[in-house]
Amino acid sequence: MKDFSIRTAKESDAPAISLILRSLGWFENLADENFEETIARVSRHISLCKADNSHTILVADSEDGRVVGYASIHWLPYLFLSGPEGYLSELFVDESYRGQGVGSMLFQTVLKEAKSRGCSRIMLANNRLRESYKRGFYLKQGCVEREEITNFIYKL
């Protein structure tokens, strides 16, 4: 297993994160913008997330300092829970680094941060068609799939 390190994202990580996002081929909106627009948007979002303590973006660096994965978490207070919920909105790993423990390291770092914040749970969505779902990645991390909940979106 290679040596990876996890750290908080910086605006200068935007090109590497953008490359990972665009290489997935999952997001229609990315097909309509050029790479520089993606970088600018990702950099702006990193800045917004760093503006207060309600978001965390983590990156995984390879031994040579290359960003090979990232996770984005939003800390949400719910009145009906005993502590905040961590919403893991994104956890993506560069295809050439999958299966090497990068995703697990990111997820474990998210859990550590959530526990330090007194969170009651972590919530995430995973597309059943994606390889991570088929491999049972989140089940292997100790997550439980909720059968009674449906995830809806309203596009604006």
MDAnalysis code that builds the backbone (N, CA, C; Angstrom):
import MDAnalysis as mda
import numpy as np

u = mda.Universe.empty(468, n_residues=156, atom_resindex=np.repeat(np.arange(156), 3), trajectory=True)
u.add_TopologyAttr("name", ["N", "CA", "C"] * 156)
u.add_TopologyAttr("resid", np.arange(1, 157))
u.add_TopologyAttr("resname", ["MET", "LYS", "ASP", "PHE", "SER", "ILE", "ARG", "THR", "ALA", "LYS", "GLU", "SER", "ASP", "ALA", "PRO", "ALA", "ILE", "SER", "LEU", "ILE", "LEU", "ARG", "SER", "LEU", "GLY", "TRP", "PHE", "GLU", "ASN", "LEU", "ALA", "ASP", "GLU", "ASN", "PHE", "GLU", "GLU", "THR", "ILE", "ALA", "ARG", "VAL", "SER", "ARG", "HIS", "ILE", "SER", "LEU", "CYS", "LYS", "ALA", "ASP", "ASN", "SER", "HIS", "THR", "ILE", "LEU", "VAL", "ALA", "ASP", "SER", "GLU", "ASP", "GLY", "ARG", "VAL", "VAL", "GLY", "TYR", "ALA", "SER", "ILE", "HIS", "TRP", "LEU", "PRO", "TYR", "LEU", "PHE", "LEU", "SER", "GLY", "PRO", "GLU", "GLY", "TYR", "LEU", "SER", "GLU", "LEU", "PHE", "VAL", "ASP", "GLU", "SER", "TYR", "ARG", "GLY", "GLN", "GLY", "VAL", "GLY", "SER", "MET", "LEU", "PHE", "GLN", "THR", "VAL", "LEU", "LYS", "GLU", "ALA", "LYS", "SER", "ARG", "GLY", "CYS", "SER", "ARG", "ILE", "MET", "LEU", "ALA", "ASN", "ASN", "ARG", "LEU", "ARG", "GLU", "SER", "TYR", "LYS", "ARG", "GLY", "PHE", "TYR", "LEU", "LYS", "GLN", "GLY", "CYS", "VAL", "GLU", "ARG", "GLU", "GLU", "ILE", "THR", "ASN", "PHE", "ILE", "TYR", "LYS", "LEU"])
u.atoms.positions = np.array([
    [0.841, -1.185, 0.000],
    [0.000, 0.000, 0.000],
    [0.884, 1.245, 0.000],
    [0.507, 2.206, -0.804],
    [1.259, 3.450, -0.876],
    [0.933, 4.331, 0.313],
    [1.774, 5.331, 0.523],
    [1.595, 6.251, 1.630],
    [0.828, 7.477, 1.154],
    [-0.310, 7.757, 1.770],
    [-1.120, 8.925, 1.448],
    [-1.296, 9.753, 2.704],
    [-1.500, 11.040, 2.518],
    [-1.781, 11.905, 3.663],
    [-3.054, 12.691, 3.380],
    [-3.759, 13.031, 4.447],
    [-5.013, 13.776, 4.352],
    [-4.794, 15.140, 4.984],
    [-5.296, 16.168, 4.321],
    [-5.182, 17.532, 4.839],
    [-6.390, 18.350, 4.393],
    [-6.526, 19.537, 4.945],
    [-7.585, 20.455, 4.544],
    [-7.249, 21.056, 3.178],
    [-8.269, 21.159, 2.334],
    [-8.076, 21.703, 0.983],
    [-7.755, 23.193, 1.023],
    [-6.999, 23.625, 0.013],
    [-6.672, 25.036, -0.208],
    [-7.192, 25.421, -1.592],
    [-7.355, 26.698, -1.819],
    [-7.804, 27.169, -3.129],
    [-6.872, 26.685, -4.238],
    [-5.592, 26.551, -3.932],
    [-4.620, 26.096, -4.940],
    [-4.826, 24.630, -5.335],
    [-5.684, 23.904, -4.604],
    [-6.018, 22.520, -4.960],
    [-7.122, 22.453, -6.023],
    [-7.694, 23.585, -6.365],
    [-8.829, 23.606, -7.305],
    [-8.526, 22.927, -8.646],
    [-7.370, 23.135, -9.271],
    [-7.119, 22.435, -10.546],
    [-7.140, 20.915, -10.404],
    [-6.523, 20.392, -9.354],
    [-6.476, 18.936, -9.163],
    [-7.862, 18.382, -8.856],
    [-8.619, 19.070, -8.000],
    [-9.986, 18.630, -7.688],
    [-10.850, 18.697, -8.939],
    [-10.699, 19.751, -9.713],
    [-11.468, 19.904, -10.961],
    [-11.167, 18.775, -11.929],
    [-9.912, 18.402, -12.019],
    [-9.517, 17.301, -12.901],
    [-10.186, 15.989, -12.471],
    [-10.193, 15.725, -11.169],
    [-10.857, 14.521, -10.665],
    [-12.347, 14.562, -11.004],
    [-12.992, 15.685, -10.723],
    [-14.429, 15.819, -10.995],
    [-14.757, 15.602, -12.469],
    [-14.009, 16.249, -13.334],
    [-14.295, 16.161, -14.771],
    [-13.986, 14.770, -15.319],
    [-13.004, 14.092, -14.736],
    [-12.640, 12.763, -15.233],
    [-13.717, 11.719, -14.919],
    [-14.570, 11.991, -13.945],
    [-15.630, 11.051, -13.592],
    [-16.651, 10.892, -14.713],
    [-16.929, 11.993, -15.417],
    [-17.908, 11.952, -16.501],
    [-19.341, 11.802, -16.027],
    [-19.623, 12.124, -14.767],
    [-20.952, 11.926, -14.192],
    [-21.823, 13.173, -14.178],
    [-21.230, 14.335, -14.358],
    [-21.958, 15.571, -14.114],
    [-22.155, 16.350, -15.416],
    [-23.404, 16.429, -15.860],
    [-23.736, 17.084, -17.130],
    [-23.289, 18.535, -17.183],
    [-23.441, 19.250, -16.066],
    [-23.101, 20.671, -16.062],
    [-21.622, 20.912, -16.354],
    [-20.753, 19.952, -16.057],
    [-19.326, 20.127, -16.318],
    [-19.006, 20.030, -17.808],
    [-19.833, 19.336, -18.547],
    [-19.600, 19.190, -19.983],
    [-19.804, 20.519, -20.711],
    [-20.583, 21.420, -20.133],
    [-20.892, 22.697, -20.772],
    [-19.967, 23.839, -20.369],
    [-18.992, 23.569, -19.527],
    [-18.077, 24.637, -19.145],
    [-16.647, 24.204, -19.456],
    [-15.783, 25.194, -19.732],
    [-14.388, 24.838, -19.999],
    [-13.658, 24.608, -18.678],
    [-12.478, 24.034, -18.778],
    [-11.724, 23.633, -17.587],
    [-11.420, 24.822, -16.682],
    [-11.109, 25.962, -17.257],
    [-10.802, 27.150, -16.446],
    [-12.019, 27.599, -15.651],
    [-13.209, 27.461, -16.226],
    [-14.435, 27.800, -15.489],
    [-14.635, 26.837, -14.315],
    [-14.368, 25.567, -14.549],
    [-14.492, 24.579, -13.476],
    [-13.528, 24.918, -12.346],
    [-12.288, 25.214, -12.696],
    [-11.281, 25.563, -11.682],
    [-11.729, 26.786, -10.886],
    [-12.206, 27.820, -11.575],
    [-12.628, 29.050, -10.891],
    [-13.788, 28.770, -9.938],
    [-14.751, 27.964, -10.373],
    [-15.897, 27.640, -9.528],
    [-15.464, 26.822, -8.313],
    [-14.638, 25.806, -8.532],
    [-14.170, 24.974, -7.422],
    [-13.360, 25.819, -6.435],
    [-12.505, 26.680, -6.919],
    [-11.720, 27.554, -6.046],
    [-12.634, 28.467, -5.228],
    [-13.653, 29.031, -5.877],
    [-14.611, 29.900, -5.192],
    [-15.359, 29.112, -4.101],
    [-15.757, 27.878, -4.413],
    [-16.474, 27.062, -3.432],
    [-15.571, 26.671, -2.259],
    [-14.310, 26.404, -2.531],
    [-13.370, 26.122, -1.439],
    [-13.289, 27.342, -0.520],
    [-13.185, 28.534, -1.099],
    [-13.140, 29.770, -0.299],
    [-14.392, 29.930, 0.544],
    [-15.547, 29.676, -0.054],
    [-16.809, 29.781, 0.690],
    [-16.853, 28.780, 1.844],
    [-16.392, 27.575, 1.600],
    [-16.408, 26.547, 2.639],
    [-15.448, 26.871, 3.773],
    [-14.371, 27.563, 3.471],
    [-13.394, 27.926, 4.494],
    [-13.811, 29.177, 5.275],
    [-14.867, 29.871, 4.814],
    [-15.274, 31.138, 5.420],
    [-15.810, 30.971, 6.844],
    [-16.379, 29.803, 7.136],
    [-16.841, 29.553, 8.497],
    [-16.590, 28.089, 8.848],
    [-17.078, 27.685, 9.976],
    [-16.779, 26.349, 10.491],
    [-17.869, 25.326, 10.135],
    [-18.724, 25.636, 9.158],
    [-19.837, 24.742, 8.851],
    [-19.558, 23.794, 7.687],
    [-18.362, 23.839, 7.131],
    [-17.987, 22.967, 6.015],
    [-16.527, 22.547, 6.173],
    [-16.215, 21.390, 5.633],
    [-14.830, 20.929, 5.607],
    [-14.585, 20.263, 4.258],
    [-13.486, 20.619, 3.622],
    [-13.063, 19.931, 2.405],
    [-11.679, 19.360, 2.694],
    [-11.564, 18.061, 2.503],
    [-10.310, 17.355, 2.733],
    [-9.760, 16.862, 1.409],
    [-8.444, 16.828, 1.286],
    [-7.815, 16.227, 0.112],
    [-6.848, 15.146, 0.567],
    [-6.684, 14.162, -0.307],
    [-5.698, 13.101, -0.083],
    [-4.546, 13.349, -1.032],
    [-3.345, 13.432, -0.477],
    [-2.134, 13.620, -1.271],
    [-1.386, 12.300, -1.388],
    [-0.832, 12.043, -2.564],
    [0.044, 10.883, -2.751],
    [1.421, 11.224, -2.193],
    [2.315, 10.253, -2.226],
    [3.669, 10.461, -1.704],
    [4.369, 11.627, -2.387],
    [4.077, 11.839, -3.674],
    [4.732, 12.924, -4.415],
    [3.959, 14.250, -4.334],
    [2.946, 14.326, -3.448],
    [2.223, 15.578, -3.244],
    [1.073, 15.822, -4.203],
    [0.744, 14.861, -5.018],
    [-0.364, 14.997, -5.974],
    [-1.693, 14.745, -5.267],
    [-2.682, 15.617, -5.502],
    [-4.023, 15.414, -4.953],
    [-4.674, 14.276, -5.728],
    [-5.027, 13.197, -5.010],
    [-5.572, 12.005, -5.665],
    [-6.999, 11.694, -5.220],
    [-7.544, 12.500, -4.340],
    [-8.917, 12.320, -3.896],
    [-9.317, 13.460, -2.994],
    [-10.625, 13.581, -2.774],
    [-11.102, 14.620, -1.868],
    [-12.462, 14.247, -1.300],
    [-12.809, 14.896, -0.214],
    [-14.116, 14.732, 0.421],
    [-14.615, 16.105, 0.835],
    [-15.916, 16.312, 0.682],
    [-16.552, 17.563, 1.072],
    [-17.670, 17.241, 2.064],
    [-17.613, 17.867, 3.242],
    [-18.558, 17.583, 4.305],
    [-19.182, 18.891, 4.792],
    [-20.465, 18.818, 5.081],
    [-21.209, 19.981, 5.573],
    [-21.796, 19.606, 6.926],
    [-21.573, 20.434, 7.909],
    [-21.985, 20.149, 9.290],
    [-23.307, 20.854, 9.539],
    [-24.374, 20.055, 9.671],
    [-25.733, 20.588, 9.716],
    [-26.389, 20.356, 11.076],
    [-26.810, 21.421, 11.751],
    [-27.534, 21.237, 13.005],
    [-28.995, 20.873, 12.706],
    [-29.476, 19.835, 13.353],
    [-30.883, 19.449, 13.255],
    [-31.476, 19.531, 14.648],
    [-32.651, 20.092, 14.759],
    [-33.273, 20.259, 16.064],
    [-33.706, 18.930, 16.668],
    [-33.932, 17.921, 15.840],
    [-34.402, 16.634, 16.358],
    [-33.274, 15.659, 16.683],
    [-32.032, 16.016, 16.403],
    [-30.890, 15.146, 16.707],
    [-30.135, 15.662, 17.922],
    [-29.449, 14.763, 18.596],
    [-28.684, 15.153, 19.787],
    [-27.419, 15.930, 19.441],
    [-26.967, 15.833, 18.216],
    [-25.795, 16.565, 17.742],
    [-25.933, 16.811, 16.254],
    [-25.067, 17.607, 15.672],
    [-25.168, 17.895, 14.241],
    [-25.041, 16.625, 13.391],
    [-25.496, 16.743, 12.166],
    [-25.293, 15.675, 11.189],
    [-24.202, 16.134, 10.236],
    [-23.292, 15.261, 9.925],
    [-22.303, 15.543, 8.894],
    [-22.832, 15.009, 7.581],
    [-23.020, 15.887, 6.612],
    [-23.485, 15.459, 5.298],
    [-22.265, 15.364, 4.376],
    [-21.902, 14.151, 4.038],
    [-20.778, 13.898, 3.137],
    [-21.307, 14.012, 1.712],
    [-21.135, 15.177, 1.109],
    [-21.717, 15.426, -0.210],
    [-20.856, 14.891, -1.342],
    [-19.548, 14.792, -1.120],
    [-18.646, 14.329, -2.175],
    [-17.482, 13.566, -1.558],
    [-17.198, 12.408, -2.130],
    [-15.980, 11.672, -1.805],
    [-15.582, 10.973, -3.102],
    [-14.570, 11.522, -3.749],
    [-14.136, 11.010, -5.044],
    [-12.632, 10.787, -5.042],
    [-12.218, 9.718, -5.687],
    [-10.808, 9.356, -5.791],
    [-10.448, 9.210, -7.262],
    [-9.297, 9.745, -7.640],
    [-8.786, 9.595, -8.994],
    [-8.795, 8.109, -9.358],
    [-9.262, 7.801, -10.559],
    [-9.443, 6.406, -10.971],
    [-8.182, 5.562, -10.798],
    [-7.029, 6.126, -11.092],
    [-5.787, 5.344, -11.009],
    [-5.360, 5.055, -9.560],
    [-6.031, 5.668, -8.578],
    [-5.692, 5.447, -7.174],
    [-6.782, 4.696, -6.408],
    [-7.844, 4.306, -7.093],
    [-8.913, 3.573, -6.415],
    [-8.429, 2.193, -6.004],
    [-8.965, 1.702, -4.901],
    [-8.592, 0.379, -4.405],
    [-7.297, 0.362, -3.617],
    [-6.735, 1.545, -3.335],
    [-5.470, 1.628, -2.600],
    [-5.635, 2.203, -1.196],
    [-6.882, 2.357, -0.768],
    [-7.145, 2.840, 0.588],
    [-7.362, 4.333, 0.721],
    [-7.315, 5.071, -0.381],
    [-7.485, 6.528, -0.322],
    [-8.884, 6.888, 0.172],
    [-9.908, 6.274, -0.412],
    [-11.281, 6.562, -0.001],
    [-11.521, 6.221, 1.459],
    [-10.984, 5.094, 1.897],
    [-11.133, 4.694, 3.302],
    [-10.456, 5.688, 4.236],
    [-9.265, 6.161, 3.849],
    [-8.571, 7.156, 4.673],
    [-9.373, 8.448, 4.755],
    [-9.920, 8.890, 3.633],
    [-10.749, 10.091, 3.642],
    [-11.960, 9.890, 4.540],
    [-12.636, 8.751, 4.387],
    [-13.836, 8.498, 5.177],
    [-13.508, 8.431, 6.667],
    [-12.438, 7.777, 7.034],
    [-12.058, 7.686, 8.443],
    [-11.708, 9.064, 9.016],
    [-11.126, 9.925, 8.190],
    [-10.817, 11.289, 8.635],
    [-12.109, 12.073, 8.838],
    [-13.095, 11.861, 7.961],
    [-14.413, 12.489, 8.126],
    [-15.027, 12.042, 9.453],
    [-14.983, 10.752, 9.742],
    [-15.553, 10.236, 10.994],
    [-14.864, 10.850, 12.215],
    [-13.551, 10.955, 12.156],
    [-12.788, 11.538, 13.267],
    [-13.222, 12.985, 13.499],
    [-13.351, 13.748, 12.407],
    [-13.791, 15.148, 12.517],
    [-15.216, 15.222, 13.055],
    [-16.093, 14.342, 12.571],
    [-17.483, 14.337, 13.029],
    [-17.564, 14.053, 14.528],
    [-16.787, 13.102, 14.988],
    [-16.784, 12.779, 16.423],
    [-16.274, 13.958, 17.241],
    [-15.249, 14.648, 16.736],
    [-14.712, 15.796, 17.473],
    [-15.713, 16.952, 17.531],
    [-16.647, 17.001, 16.592],
    [-17.677, 18.035, 16.558],
    [-18.936, 17.616, 17.325],
    [-18.958, 16.411, 17.869],
    [-20.122, 15.944, 18.604],
    [-21.289, 15.551, 17.716],
    [-21.004, 15.176, 16.475],
    [-22.071, 14.801, 15.548],
    [-22.766, 13.518, 15.997],
    [-24.030, 13.416, 15.638],
    [-24.796, 12.217, 15.966],
    [-24.756, 11.200, 14.828],
    [-24.465, 11.666, 13.604],
    [-24.393, 10.739, 12.478],
    [-23.771, 11.427, 11.261],
    [-23.393, 10.596, 10.295],
    [-22.949, 11.044, 8.973],
    [-23.998, 10.543, 7.986],
    [-24.392, 11.377, 7.057],
    [-25.337, 10.999, 6.020],
    [-24.678, 11.225, 4.678],
    [-24.984, 10.356, 3.722],
    [-24.471, 10.524, 2.364],
    [-25.416, 9.850, 1.396],
    [-25.288, 10.185, 0.139],
    [-26.037, 9.527, -0.937],
    [-25.022, 8.860, -1.854],
    [-25.364, 7.701, -2.351],
    [-24.479, 6.967, -3.263],
    [-25.340, 6.372, -4.370],
    [-25.033, 6.689, -5.595],
    [-25.778, 6.182, -6.745],
    [-25.578, 4.678, -6.859],
    [-26.675, 3.940, -6.930],
    [-26.588, 2.478, -6.985],
    [-25.895, 1.959, -8.243],
    [-25.762, 2.804, -9.242],
    [-25.097, 2.404, -10.488],
    [-23.588, 2.579, -10.429],
    [-23.099, 3.295, -9.428],
    [-21.672, 3.579, -9.338],
    [-20.908, 2.392, -8.771],
    [-19.653, 2.305, -9.159],
    [-18.795, 1.198, -8.745],
    [-18.655, 1.123, -7.223],
    [-18.583, 2.280, -6.567],
    [-18.429, 2.279, -5.108],
    [-19.632, 1.613, -4.435],
    [-20.809, 1.811, -4.989],
    [-22.002, 1.153, -4.438],
    [-21.951, -0.351, -4.704],
    [-21.621, -0.706, -5.927],
    [-21.570, -2.121, -6.298],
    [-20.537, -2.887, -5.473],
    [-19.428, -2.243, -5.141],
    [-18.386, -2.870, -4.315],
    [-18.726, -2.865, -2.835],
    [-19.778, -2.126, -2.463],
    [-20.161, -2.034, -1.056],
    [-19.207, -1.186, -0.235],
    [-18.602, -0.164, -0.864],
    [-17.604, 0.658, -0.172],
    [-18.124, 1.190, 1.159],
    [-19.286, 1.824, 1.157],
    [-19.785, 2.445, 2.388],
    [-20.256, 1.406, 3.398],
    [-20.778, 0.282, 2.927],
    [-21.134, -0.805, 3.845],
    [-19.881, -1.320, 4.551],
    [-18.784, -1.434, 3.816],
    [-17.521, -1.888, 4.406],
    [-16.982, -0.885, 5.429],
    [-17.369, 0.390, 5.287],
    [-16.937, 1.423, 6.231],
    [-17.800, 1.426, 7.492],
    [-18.877, 0.611, 7.488],
    [-19.764, 0.550, 8.649],
    [-21.060, 1.310, 8.480],
    [-21.311, 1.859, 7.296],
    [-22.561, 2.573, 7.044],
    [-23.712, 1.585, 6.892],
    [-24.913, 2.062, 7.132],
    [-26.127, 1.274, 6.972],
    [-26.974, 1.962, 5.909],
    [-27.427, 1.189, 4.929],
    [-28.280, 1.747, 3.881],
    [-29.704, 1.859, 4.409],
    [-30.267, 3.052, 4.311],
    [-31.626, 3.287, 4.783],
    [-32.609, 2.936, 3.664],
    [-33.431, 1.955, 3.903],
    [-34.405, 1.529, 2.898],
    [-35.636, 2.415, 2.894],
    [-35.954, 3.036, 4.023],
    [-37.207, 3.781, 4.146],
    [-37.117, 5.229, 3.654],
    [-35.941, 5.693, 3.291],
    [-35.752, 7.090, 2.895],
    [-35.506, 7.181, 1.395],
    [-36.159, 8.131, 0.765],
    [-35.929, 8.424, -0.637],
    [-35.270, 9.804, -0.721],
    [-34.324, 9.939, -1.586],
    [-33.609, 11.187, -1.778],
    [-34.235, 11.925, -2.951],
    [-34.717, 13.153, -2.727],
    [-35.311, 13.968, -3.772],
    [-34.444, 15.196, -4.030],
    [-34.527, 15.715, -5.218],
    [-33.918, 17.009, -5.522],
    [-34.939, 17.869, -6.254],
    [-34.753, 19.160, -6.196],
    [-35.571, 20.105, -6.938],
    [-34.605, 20.995, -7.702],
    [-34.532, 20.837, -9.003],
    [-33.580, 21.608, -9.813],
    [-34.086, 23.032, -9.988],
    [-33.205, 23.977, -9.778],
    [-33.522, 25.397, -9.947],
    [-32.899, 25.927, -11.213],
])
